[in-house]
Amino acid sequence: MSRRASLYTLGCRLNQSESNIVREKLEARGYEIVPFGAPAELGIINTCTVTNEADAKSRKAIRSFIRRNPEAYVAVIGCYSQMGYQALSEIEGVDLIVGNQEKLNVLDFVEAGKNEQPLVVRDTILRDDFTIETAGSSPVTQRANLKIQDGCDFMCSFCVIPFARGRARSRDLDNLMGEARGLVSRGAKELVLTGVNIGTYDWRGHTILDVLDRLNPIEGLDRIRISSIEATTIPTGIFEIMNDADHALTPYLHIPLQSGSNRVLDLMRRKYTREDLLGFVEKAAREVQDLCIGTDIMVGFPGERQEDFEQTCDLFERGPFSYAHVFKYSERDGTAAARYIEKVEDEEKSRRSARIRRLSASKLTRFHERFRGRSMPVLFEQQLDGCWSGYTGNYIRVTACSNDILDNRFREVVLEKSCGDLMRGRIAESQPVGMC
């Protein structure tokens, strides 16, 4: 009888990418992967620690698995394991805690068996560039994340990630190309480049532009998407590549703003001014056809006054942003911002967050309206309420009804109506859709 393993992932695309590598190693060693919460002999929880809420969600997931599988071996890996290993070791039922340096080797520690006390593996994170051993053989039926970089040297005053993941380092170009070819050969039509600060990729003088150039000729790879990237690290050569109809790079950028106030940006230790950021995104929008620009905005940073918040709203409204992810500031021990005295009340954080969400909804609707009536290729991923859901190259989420099986397939879709965070459309030559 095969051993059953359950894997749960919290946090960013980088975590998702790493969890998929762990999943492939589990399968290679004969484990049957079962849904989280189902009976299993092994549970692995890949954690996030970017906020207090992320810590709490990680603990909740761990306890939930233990309640359902009290006899199982429980391994906790990732960023919270690196930073909060003491709190995790106090959760009854946890057997193994592995930080980020050894997280992809978690099975080597699992197979050593249980101890009376949780085994904590929290090595110093090396600064060397790296390779990743992959073992995938199963079909890939959705967008696949490809890790190209890890760590960060920017040391923003609010961010714990340089402590959780270490300093910036890059993946061996030949090694990442090997995984990319493997993913595409198994069915991936779109690869999403992931990392902590991917624009700083620098392996033996090769930059992210070299990664894009090497990936593009892979036969069967239709799309390359860049995940979140800092504006100060984006080479302007990317604009030309995005406009090249023969290149797989999609017209999409997610560029963190965080604040539109120069005073707050200085407190955050960000590497740009509001004028720098606005000028860059306006240039990008002018030069790249159909470009979607998403952003991140933090509200309630220590010292953020009402006039600072109004400047953020103004910049977000004026700029060519398509949407924003909004985050309430969360104090993290060990960061410079944790020592700042001037705090923002939770109620005020919630009010500011709600306002940014309303602005974002309005911006997204206006972005959708630019494409209403257009026919665009959509890569479908899954069924949703009897219809299929997928994305255009410029990251418009689309649903369309079809009797065909469309998972991991492209179809030309006429975009007909904006419905909140998505657009309703119809497969070309099909009948018009109804209301939302």
URCORHU-V573149 format. One record per backbone hydrogen bond with DSSP energy under -0.5 kcal/mol. CO is the residue of the C=O (numbers start at 1). NH is the residue of the N-H. If there is no record, write none. Layout:
co=(CO & CO)
nh=(NH & NH)
//
This chain:
co=(3 & 4 & 4 & 5 & 6 & 8 & 12 & 13 & 14 & 15 & 16 & 17 & 18 & 19 & 20 & 21 & 22 & 23 & 24 & 25 & 26 & 27 & 31 & 32 & 32 & 35 & 41 & 42 & 43 & 44 & 44 & 45 & 45 & 46 & 47 & 51 & 52 & 53 & 54 & 55 & 56 & 57 & 58 & 59 & 60 & 61 & 62 & 63 & 64 & 65 & 69 & 73 & 73 & 74 & 74 & 75 & 76 & 77 & 78 & 79 & 80 & 84 & 85 & 86 & 87 & 88 & 90 & 91 & 95 & 96 & 97 & 98 & 99 & 99 & 102 & 103 & 105 & 105 & 106 & 106 & 107 & 109 & 110 & 118 & 119 & 119 & 120 & 121 & 124 & 130 & 132 & 139 & 144 & 145 & 146 & 148 & 150 & 156 & 157 & 160 & 160 & 161 & 162 & 166 & 169 & 170 & 172 & 173 & 174 & 175 & 176 & 177 & 178 & 179 & 180 & 181 & 182 & 183 & 184 & 186 & 189 & 189 & 190 & 191 & 191 & 192 & 193 & 194 & 194 & 197 & 198 & 202 & 203 & 206 & 207 & 208 & 209 & 210 & 211 & 212 & 213 & 215 & 218 & 220 & 223 & 224 & 225 & 225 & 228 & 230 & 231 & 233 & 235 & 236 & 236 & 237 & 238 & 239 & 240 & 241 & 243 & 244 & 248 & 250 & 251 & 253 & 253 & 254 & 254 & 257 & 258 & 260 & 261 & 262 & 263 & 264 & 265 & 265 & 266 & 268 & 273 & 274 & 275 & 276 & 277 & 278 & 279 & 280 & 281 & 282 & 283 & 284 & 287 & 288 & 292 & 292 & 293 & 293 & 294 & 295 & 296 & 296 & 297 & 299 & 301 & 303 & 305 & 306 & 307 & 308 & 309 & 310 & 311 & 312 & 313 & 314 & 315 & 319 & 323 & 324 & 325 & 327 & 332 & 335 & 336 & 337 & 341 & 342 & 345 & 346 & 347 & 348 & 349 & 350 & 351 & 352 & 353 & 354 & 355 & 356 & 357 & 358 & 359 & 360 & 361 & 362 & 363 & 364 & 365 & 366 & 367 & 368 & 369 & 371 & 374 & 374 & 376 & 378 & 378 & 379 & 380 & 382 & 384 & 387 & 388 & 389 & 389 & 390 & 391 & 392 & 395 & 396 & 397 & 398 & 399 & 400 & 404 & 406 & 409 & 411 & 412 & 413 & 413 & 414 & 414 & 415 & 417 & 419 & 422 & 423 & 424 & 424 & 425 & 426 & 427)
nh=(32 & 41 & 42 & 34 & 44 & 46 & 16 & 17 & 18 & 19 & 20 & 21 & 22 & 23 & 24 & 25 & 26 & 27 & 28 & 29 & 31 & 30 & 33 & 5 & 34 & 38 & 73 & 6 & 75 & 8 & 46 & 47 & 77 & 10 & 79 & 55 & 56 & 57 & 58 & 59 & 60 & 61 & 62 & 63 & 64 & 65 & 66 & 67 & 68 & 69 & 72 & 43 & 75 & 95 & 96 & 45 & 98 & 47 & 82 & 83 & 84 & 88 & 89 & 90 & 90 & 91 & 92 & 94 & 119 & 76 & 121 & 78 & 102 & 103 & 105 & 106 & 108 & 109 & 109 & 110 & 111 & 112 & 113 & 120 & 97 & 121 & 122 & 99 & 126 & 172 & 134 & 141 & 192 & 147 & 194 & 171 & 169 & 159 & 337 & 163 & 164 & 165 & 166 & 152 & 150 & 130 & 176 & 177 & 178 & 179 & 180 & 181 & 182 & 183 & 184 & 185 & 186 & 188 & 187 & 140 & 222 & 223 & 144 & 193 & 225 & 146 & 227 & 148 & 149 & 200 & 201 & 204 & 206 & 203 & 211 & 212 & 213 & 214 & 215 & 216 & 217 & 218 & 221 & 222 & 191 & 250 & 193 & 227 & 198 & 233 & 234 & 235 & 238 & 239 & 240 & 241 & 242 & 243 & 244 & 244 & 245 & 247 & 224 & 252 & 292 & 255 & 294 & 229 & 256 & 259 & 298 & 262 & 265 & 266 & 267 & 268 & 269 & 270 & 269 & 157 & 277 & 278 & 279 & 280 & 281 & 282 & 283 & 284 & 285 & 286 & 287 & 288 & 289 & 291 & 253 & 294 & 322 & 323 & 255 & 325 & 257 & 258 & 327 & 329 & 304 & 305 & 309 & 310 & 311 & 312 & 313 & 314 & 315 & 316 & 317 & 318 & 319 & 321 & 295 & 326 & 297 & 299 & 335 & 338 & 339 & 340 & 343 & 303 & 349 & 350 & 351 & 352 & 353 & 354 & 355 & 356 & 357 & 358 & 359 & 360 & 361 & 362 & 363 & 364 & 365 & 366 & 367 & 368 & 369 & 370 & 370 & 371 & 372 & 374 & 376 & 415 & 413 & 380 & 411 & 391 & 408 & 389 & 387 & 384 & 400 & 381 & 382 & 398 & 379 & 395 & 397 & 392 & 423 & 390 & 425 & 388 & 406 & 409 & 380 & 378 & 428 & 376 & 415 & 416 & 426 & 373 & 424 & 422 & 419 & 399 & 416 & 417 & 401 & 414 & 430)
//
